[in-house]
Amino acid sequence: MSSRNHFVSWSKQNEQASLDVSAVGDFSFQLRSGEWVDDGLSCSYNCAFGYSERRITTRIAEVLKDFPCASPKWNLPFREKQTERLLDFIALGEGRIFYTVSGAEAVENVLKIARLRRDAVKVLSRSASYHGASLGALSVGGDWRTEAVQTFEDWTVRIPEPSEDSQGVELRKIVERVGAKNIAAICMEAVTGSNGVFQAPDSWWQAVNQLCSETGIYLILDEVTSGFYRCGHNFAFSSLPVKPDMVCFSKAISGGYSPFGAVYVSEEIAKTFTEEVLPCGGTNYGSTIGIAAMAGVLDLFEDQSSLDLIAENTRIFEKLSKDLGNNSLVDQTRVVGMLAAFDLNQTAPSWQEFIKSGLHIGRSENRLILAPPLTIDPDILQRIFEKVNLVLEEIA
Ligand SMILES: Cc1ncc(COP(=O)(O)O)c(C=O)c1O
């Protein structure tokens, strides 16, 4: 752990918040001191296929030869073809993709589109959520990262936790009070990620569907963390009784091999920009390297043996998470696919304690989060849980 000439994100700069990393293996990284650390969080949920996924690196190597850089305005058959594959994989029917370079920008752009199309500024969102570090994305997020900055709170209307409003009764009252015509969208993580792996009940999603179809309010889903098989299906929404108008993607879309993000926009919304300017864009949007990384991820999902491995790992992960939930220090366990939160009945061991034990995981106050690479070697997956148990034994 060291001091550096560049900032460490989301940290006091005098904290031991960065790591001296000298090498990466397949699913682990090596510290300069020589020890190896198993990655139980897929870096930041993005390196979902480890650090040496050939299908991704091969695609990137190819594009570096042919098209290392390209304007977002160039029509490239390569970009066109990979977008077609992405649309098939999303399977939401007709629609269009808008590419970005991050999850936050995916969210920023859908918020813009929703506000423009609805001619309304308010967005409904839940408090236990995170949608990115730019101001608009922060304004719809609600965790500690929102507090430090001035956000557009008067554009945001907080809704109760879906588990406490399972029929959406309070949600409907809020819409009536604020006025549907003033509301552009409901913006939600399909399954909350870093804020604790909370799922909304089906009855709540059905109430949201009903409300959106009655009022025209858009449903925006953020699948930045939950997407690309993290939650047991291609996307978390695939197993939910819900049809989003717009969906945000990032992280695993490129496996962490390139900064990249994307937005799905339903055809109904997309076609309104045929005669009108789409006021969204960025210099590096739709970068060919990002598209190539995404192509590698889609190649992986077309390979049945990779899907079988992910399914097997998901089964092992669910079982080991349930076993860990029996530890006397664990109060509550929530597991969805290969994403799990463990609420402890006391303060969780520090992040550094886990690193010392050779494990990288998510940790906040009394909560631990695990989201290992989907294609991890099952033996390493097993070892990750053994390490969590060992660290917990030390504080029991
Ligand atoms: C659910 C969710 N949405 C959006 C983002 C923002 O993504 P990025 O950090 O790529 O801007 C994150 C990042 O952690 C996230 O977890």
The ligand as an ORCA input file, in Angstrom:
! r2SCAN-3c Opt
* xyz 0 1
  C     -25.374     -0.019    -10.713
  C     -24.318      0.918    -11.213
  N     -24.649      1.842    -12.132
  C     -23.732      2.690    -12.629
  C     -22.421      2.663    -12.201
  C     -21.421      3.614    -12.762
  O     -20.525      2.979    -13.591
  P     -19.097      3.657    -13.917
  O     -18.296      3.584    -12.653
  O     -18.555      2.848    -15.033
  O     -19.377      5.055    -14.313
  C     -22.039      1.728    -11.229
  C     -20.650      1.680    -10.757
  O     -20.279      1.097     -9.775
  C     -23.011      0.831    -10.722
  O     -22.697     -0.070     -9.783
*
